[in-house]
Amino acid sequence: MSDKLKQIISKQNQKVDEKVSRADEIVQLVGFVIGEEEYAVPILSIQEIIKPFPWTRVPQVPKYVVGVFNMRGSVIPLIDLRLKFGLNTKKHNEETRFIVMRNGDDIAGFVIDRLTMALRIKRSDIGPAPDTASGDETAIDGVGKQADRIITILKVNKLLERDF
C-alpha cells in the first residue's frame, strides 16, 4: 500500500474515532417534573410515555404503589413518584403522564406530574450525587447542569427495585 493511501486511511480512522469519542461525551436523557423539581432518566430505559388511563388497585402494598395496569398482556405495577419521594398526592391533570421504564427484566410504570423534554447533556456537565445522597442505596445517579437549570439524574435500576 502506498504512503499516500495509508495517510488517507489514517485520517479517515481519526475522524471516525473523533466522532465516536464525541458521541460518548453526550448523555441522552428524558426530563420530567415531580413537584417543583426536574428529574431525568436515560432515554434508552424508557419503553413508553402514555397519558393516564384506568388501573387496578392492589391491597397490602406500599402507599406509593397505586396499583397495576395491563399493557399488551403484561401486568405492570404503577408507582406514583410524588408519593415515593415523600410529596403529597396530586390529582391527575392534562399534563400528567405514565412513564414505563425497563431495566433488563424489571419493568414498571411511574406517574409523573409533567414531561419536559429530551435532553442532551455533556458527560462533563454531570456531577456526582450530593454527599447526602451518595452510595449504592440512593436513587440519584448524578446532577446535570444545563444553562440555568439543575437536573437530578435518577438510577432506573433503583427506581425499579421491588420492596413490596
C-alpha positions in Angstrom: 0.0 0.0 0.0 1.3 3.4 -0.9 2.2 6.0 1.8 -0.4 8.4 0.3 -3.2 5.7 0.7 -2.0 4.9 4.3 -2.3 8.6 5.2 -5.8 8.9 3.7 -6.9 5.8 5.7 -5.3 7.1 8.8 -7.1 10.4 8.5 -10.4 8.7 8.0 -9.9 6.5 11.0 -9.0 9.6 13.1 -12.3 11.2 12.0 -14.3 8.1 12.9 -12.5 8.0 16.3 -13.3 11.6 17.0 -17.0 11.1 16.2 -17.2 8.1 18.4 -15.5 9.9 21.3 -17.7 13.0 20.9 -20.8 10.7 20.9 -19.6 9.1 24.1 -19.4 12.6 25.7 -23.1 13.2 25.3 -25.7 11.6 27.6 -29.3 11.5 26.2 -32.0 11.8 28.8 -35.7 12.4 29.1 -36.7 15.1 31.6 -39.8 15.3 33.8 -41.1 17.2 36.8 -42.2 15.9 40.1 -43.5 18.6 42.4 -41.1 21.6 41.9 -38.0 19.5 40.9 -36.8 18.4 37.5 -35.5 14.9 37.1 -34.2 12.8 34.2 -33.6 9.2 33.2 -31.6 7.7 30.3 -33.7 7.8 27.2 -32.9 4.1 26.4 -34.5 3.0 29.7 -37.9 4.3 28.6 -40.2 1.9 26.9 -43.3 4.2 26.6 -44.7 7.5 27.7 -48.5 7.5 27.8 -51.4 9.5 29.1 -53.0 8.2 32.3 -55.7 5.5 32.0 -57.5 3.3 34.5 -55.6 0.9 36.7 -56.5 -1.6 39.3 -55.7 -1.0 43.0 -53.8 -3.7 44.8 -54.1 -4.3 48.6 -51.2 -4.6 51.0 -48.6 -2.7 49.0 -46.7 0.5 50.0 -48.8 3.7 49.6 -46.7 4.8 46.6 -47.7 1.7 44.6 -51.1 2.9 43.4 -51.9 -0.3 41.6 -51.3 -2.3 38.4 -52.3 -1.9 34.8 -52.4 -4.2 31.7 -50.1 -3.2 28.9 -50.3 -5.6 25.9 -50.9 -8.6 28.2 -48.3 -7.7 30.8 -49.4 -6.7 34.3 -47.2 -3.7 35.3 -47.0 -2.0 38.7 -47.8 1.7 38.8 -45.8 3.8 41.1 -46.6 7.4 42.0 -43.2 9.2 42.2 -44.7 12.0 44.2 -45.6 9.6 47.0 -42.3 7.7 46.6 -40.4 11.0 47.0 -42.4 12.0 50.1 -44.6 14.6 48.5 -48.4 14.8 48.8 -50.5 13.2 46.2 -51.9 15.3 43.4 -55.0 14.9 41.2 -54.1 14.0 37.7 -54.4 16.7 35.0 -53.8 17.1 31.3 -50.0 17.2 31.9 -49.8 14.0 34.0 -48.1 11.1 32.3 -47.2 7.5 32.9 -43.6 6.6 32.0 -43.0 2.9 31.5 -39.3 2.1 32.3 -37.4 -1.1 31.8 -34.1 -2.3 33.1 -33.5 -5.9 32.0 -36.5 -7.9 33.0 -37.7 -5.3 35.6 -40.5 -3.0 34.3 -42.8 -0.5 36.0 -44.9 2.5 35.2 -44.3 5.7 37.0 -46.7 8.6 37.5 -45.1 12.0 36.8 -46.5 15.5 37.0 -45.2 16.7 33.7 -42.9 15.7 30.9 -40.3 18.4 30.0 -38.1 17.4 27.1 -35.4 15.2 25.7 -32.1 16.4 27.0 -28.6 16.1 25.6 -26.0 16.8 28.4 -22.3 16.6 28.1 -20.9 14.0 30.4 -18.5 16.7 31.8 -21.6 18.7 32.8 -22.9 15.9 35.0 -21.6 16.0 38.6 -21.8 13.2 41.2 -24.8 12.7 43.5 -24.7 15.1 46.5 -22.8 13.7 49.5 -26.0 13.4 51.4 -27.4 11.1 48.7 -24.3 9.2 47.6 -23.7 5.5 47.9 -25.4 2.4 46.4 -28.7 2.9 48.2 -29.6 6.2 46.6 -31.7 6.6 43.5 -29.7 9.6 42.4 -27.1 8.9 39.8 -25.8 12.4 39.4 -26.7 16.1 38.9 -26.8 17.6 35.4 -26.1 21.2 34.8 -27.7 22.9 31.8 -27.7 26.7 31.3 -29.7 27.9 34.4 -31.1 24.5 35.3 -30.1 21.7 37.6 -31.5 18.3 36.8 -31.4 15.3 39.1 -30.5 12.2 37.1 -32.1 9.1 38.6 -30.9 5.5 38.6 -33.5 3.4 36.8 -32.4 0.2 38.4 -33.1 1.7 41.9 -36.5 3.1 40.8 -37.4 -0.4 39.6 -36.3 -2.2 42.8 -39.2 -4.1 44.3 -39.6 -3.6 48.1 -43.2 -4.7 48.0 
